[in-house]
Amino acid sequence: MAYDKKLDQQQIAQTNKYNVLRCLIREGPINRAAIAKRMGLSLPTVMAIVDDLSEKKVVRSIGKGEFGVGKPPDILEMEPERFFYIGADIGRSTIRFVVNNAVGEEIACMKEPTEDPFPEEQFIGHVKKLLLEFIGQLNTDKERIMGVGIAMPGLIESGTGKVLLAPDFGWQNIPLQDWLQEGLPYPVLVKNSTHALAVNESFVKGKDDGNTTFCVNLGYGIGAAIISGENLYSGTSGISGELGHCVVDRDGPLCKCGNIGCLEAVASGEAIARQAQTIITHHGRSKIVELCGGRAAKIDAQMVFEAANAGDSLSLKIINTAANYIGIAISMAVNILDPDRVVICGGLMRNGPYFFERIKASVEEHIMPCPSRNLMLSMGAKGEYGTAHGACRVLMNTLWAERALMI
């Protein structure tokens, strides 16, 4: 095959442009000389790229830098309103939407209770309706919306966005990405919700992080993800991180995935609620009875945590047992992966510090001793909409990789 030098030069020029813009997003405000030094490019190359991006209103000057030797440099930043990304977190109890601008700042958010997910097409139609209503309420130029990132729990087929298996929803082989794409004027990208959350939790503005992060998502179900540097490890089938379906109790209950004693079956939000319902049905003496009004079917994980915080012994036992199993599973992952840090996120972590401290104690008890290990264990810091923001960031990263931005 003949070598196409012109094409190669075009590819290099496009890559340089994206790298300069990336530098502006991650490290801006910044001047041209600093960009050139950071990117290893010549100053004339950077000047030409910045001039092009400024003409397209992608980059703007926000003033002059401090006076030193010579003329004060222009300080540049990405134009925040140039692009917008929509993110959706489809959880078993709540659906959350966010819209982020070009530099990842939230400009709007919305949440709705998750309805019965059957029939699947009807439910997905409902999600699409909510999404369009959300977009319709935005005070932004709709033509600048780059796409919609969808975070969905379960096994998601790489490249197609098909839900191979979502135990929390009872779905199998549902073409979620295709169904959502029908009738939407924006590209749709479906990814695993914990993968999206991990991408968001591991991102630190202004820092190229070379660490390895193991992110654990504790909510209605349990998932995990591995981030090395800025790269998500997806595995050969795109389904890495299924911590919730690792067996931790061979004598435990049947899991929705078909195995016995999975972590999700004994320590997830659903499992905690189910255990409390069983106890109340057979014993009836607990603070939870008061909280649920004597109706066991109304019990959810939050009630169990509330009762535990009030000193209820049965609730404390459930919470402590769940924390111990989670710590065992995390310690196994740490022994295998040897990450720099473990970040524990999700709805269950919004019930106060006690649960996190019990998990941490279990990890320390079961982890293999290693004098040189410097593991940092922390709670997630990105809040209730962290997964939806992660869906935005995954979408943005994908568009960057495909060179699909309008620059």
N, C-alpha and C positions, 0 to 999 in steps of 0.2 A: 504494500500500500504506500502511495506517495505521501511524503511528509508535508502537511499544509501549514507552512510557517505563519501565514496570515491568520488562520484560524487559531493557532496556538497563541499568537500575540493578543488576539481578541479575548481569549480565555484568561490570560494573565492580567490584562487590563480590567476585566470584569471582577476577577478575584481581588485585585488590589482595591477596587472601588468598594467592594463589600467589606474588606478588612478595615479600611479607613472608617466606614460608617459604623462598623462594629466597635471600633475603638472609641468613636464619639459617643455611642450609646453606653458603653461600659465605663468609660473613664472621663467623659465630658462633665463640665465644660473644660476645654483643652485647646491649645493653640496648634498651628500647623507644624511648627518645629518639633513640638513634643510628640505629635502623631508620627512624624517621619522617624524620629528616634525610636519610638515604641514599636513601629511596624517594620523597621529596617528598610525603609524606602527613601529615595532621594527627596529633598525638599521640593524641587520643581514638579516631581510626580504627584506629591501630595497637594501642592498648590493647584495643579490642573484638575485633580479629582474634586477638591473642595469647591473650586469655581463652578464645575459642572453640577455638583449637588446643590450648590447655592442657587444656581439658575433654575433648577427644578424645584426649588423651595423645599428641599429635603433637609438642608443644613442652614442655620442662621447664626449671625454674629450677635453676641450679647454685650459687646463693649470691648474695651482695651484692657490688656494685662498691666501689671505693675511696671512702672518705668525702670528700665535697666540701662544697658548700653545700647544705643540706637533707638529706632522707632518702636514704640510699644506694640506688641503683637495683638491681633484680633483674637478674642476668645470665642470659640465656636461650640455649638451644641446641636444635637439633633432637633429638628422641628417636631415637637411632641404631637401636634395635630395632623401630621402628614399621613400616618397610617393608624388604623384601629384594628384590634383583634377581639373577637368574642370568645368567651370561654364558658363552658357549661359543665357542671358536676352533677351527674345523675346518680343520686344516692338512693338507698332503699327507703329512707324516710323523708328526704328533702331533695328538691332540685334547686340548684343555685346557678345563677348567671352573673357574669361580670363582663365589662368591656374595659380593655386596657388601651392606652394610647401607645405611640411608637416607642416610648422609653419605658414602658411597663407600668405606668401609673394608672391606678383604677380611677375611672371617671363615672362609673355607674354600676349598680349591682341590684339583684332582685332574687328572692327565693320563694318557693311554693312547696307545700306538702306533696310528697310523691303519692300518686294514686295507685290503685290496683293495676299491676303491670300486664294484665290480661284483658282482652286479646292483645297480643304484642303490637300489631299494626295500629290498633286504636290508641294504645298508650303512646307509641312513638308519634302518632299524629298529634296527640295532645302536647307532647314535648315541643314539637315543631311549632304549634300554635302559640305556646308560651314564648318561644324563642322569637318569633316574628313580632309578637306584641312588645317584647322587650326592646327589640331593635327599632320598632316604630316609635317608641317613646324617647329615643336618643336624640339629643340636640347636636348631631354631628352630620357631616357630609357622608351619606350612605355609600357613595362611590369610593370612599377611602377605606371601607371595611375590607380587610384582606382575607377574611375567612372565619370559620367557626371551629374551634377545638372542642371536642366532646370527651369528657373523662367518664369512663364507665367501668364499674367493678366487674371482674371476671376475666376469662381468657379471651383475648382479642387477637384475631388473626392479623399478622403483620402485612401491611400493604393493601388490605381490603377493608379493614375496620369491621369485619364480621365478628359478632359475639359467638364464639365457639361454645362457651359454657359460662353462665352467670348464675351460680347456685342461689345467691340472694334473691334473684328475680325469677328463678325457675325457667330460665331461657336456655335453649340450645340452637346453635346454627341460625342465628337471627342476623340478617344483613343490615345491621343498624346504620352503617355509614351510607349505604345506597338508599335506604328508605328515607333518611333525613335529608339527603342531597336532593331528592326529587322535589322540584318546585322552589328550592332555595337558590338565590342568585349568587351565593358565595360558596367557595369550596369548603367541604366539611372533612374533618379529620378526626377519627375515633381512636382513642388510646386507652390503655388501662389506667384507672383512676389513681392507683398508688404510684405508678410510673410518673404520672403528671404531677402529683403532689411532691414526689422526691425531686424532680427537676426544679420545682419552685423552691423547695426548702434548701437545696444545695447551692442555689444562685446567690452570690454576694456581689453587689454592684462595685465596680472598681477593683475587683480582685480576680485574677486567674487562678483558680483553686486547683492545686494538683493532688488534693486529698481524695481518699475513697470514703464515701458516705453510704451507710446502710440505713435506709429509711423504713420505719415500720408504721403502718397505718392501722390504728385500732378504732374500729367503729362498729357498725352493724355486723360487718365481717372483718377479716384480718388479712392484710396484704403487706408486701414489702417490695423494695426496689434497691438496686445497687447503682450508685453514681460514681464513676471513676474520673476525676478531674471534672470536666463538664459533660462527659458522655454517659448516657444511660446504657447499662448492659442489659440487653433484651434477651439474650440467649439465642440458640439456633432456631427456635420456633416462635420467638417473641413473647414468651410466657414466663420469663424468669420472675423470681420473687414471690412465689406462692407459699409464703411462710405459713399462712393459715391452714394449708392442707398438708402440713408435716405432722405425722402422728406423734403425740406426746403422752398418750394414755391408751395402752392396748386394751384396757378394760372399760374405756370410755363409751360415750354414746355414738350412735350412727351419725356421720356427717352427711350433708347434702351432696357431697361429691361421691359418696358411696363407700368411703373408707370408715374405719372405726377409730374414734379417739383423736381426730384431728384437732389441732390447736383452736381452730375456729369453732369447733363443736363444744369446746369446754371453756373458752375464755373470751369470745367475742361479745359484743353488746347483746346480740340475740341470745347467746348461750347464757349470759348472766341473767337476763330477764326470764328465760325459760326455767332456769334453776330456781329462781325466786317463786315463780308461779307454782312449781311442783311442791316446794316447801310449804307455801301458804295453803295449798289445797289439802295437804296431809297434816299440817300442824296448826297453822292459823295464829300463832303467837309471835308477832313481829311488828315492828314499826311500819313495815311495808303495808300491812292490812289497813292501817289508818290512812296512808298515803293513797292507796288505790280504792278506798271506799269499800273494801271487802270484795272487790271484783278482781279476781286473779288475772283475768284476761287483759285487764288494763295496765298491768305492770310492765314497765319498760326499764332499761338499764339505769336511766337517770334516777328513778325512784329508789332503786337498790343503793345507788351511791349516796343519795340523800339520807336514807335510813342508816347507812353505815357511818356517815358523818355525824349522825345523832347518837351513835354508840350502840346501835342495834347489833347484837351478837351474831344472829343468823346472816345478816347482810355482810358484816365484816368477814365472816367465814367465806362467803361466796367471792367477795372481792379479793381477799388474800389468796385464795386458791387460784383464781384466774391470774393474778399477778405472778404467782409462782410458776405457773405453766408458761406464761409469756416470757419470763426471765430465762427459763430453761431453753426455750426455742431460740431466743436471741443469743444466748451463750453458745449454742451449737453453731449458729450462723457466724458468730465472731470467730470461733475456733477454725472454721473453714475458710472464711474470707479475709480475716485479719484487717478490718477496716480501721481508718483513723478515728472515725466517729460513728455513733449510732444516734439517730434522731427519731424520737417516738412522737407520733402525731395522731390526729384523728379525734373524733367526737368524744371518746372515752377519756381523753386527756383534759377535757374541759370540766372535769369534776373535782378539781382541787389537786394539790401536790401529793396527797397521801398515796394514791395509786402509783404514781411515778416512782416514789421512794421505795415502795414495796417491789416494783419491777426491778429497780436498780439493785436492791439488796439480793434479789434472786439471781440476777446476772452475775454479781460479784461472788455469790456462793458457788455457782456452777461453772464459771468460766475456767479454762485451763490456765494455771498460773504461768506468767511470762514476765520476767523482770524488765525486759526491754519494751514491753507494750505500753503505749501511752494513749489509751482509748478514752475518748471524750463521749460521755453519754448525756444527752440533753433532750428537753422537750421541744417539740416543734414551735416555731415562732411566727408562722405566717397567717394564723387566724382561721376563722370559720370559712372564708372563701379561698383558702390556700390551694385546694385542688382545682377550683375553677381558674384561678390565676395560673396554675401549672398547665392547664389545658391551653391557655393563651400562649404560654412560653413554648410548649411543645410545638404548637402550630407555627409560631414565629421561627423557631429553630429549623423546622422542616422547610418552610418557605425560603429561608436563608440558604439551606443546603441545596435546594433546587434552583437557586438564583431566580426566584419568582417574584421579588419585590419590584415595584414600578420605579426603578432608579436608572 
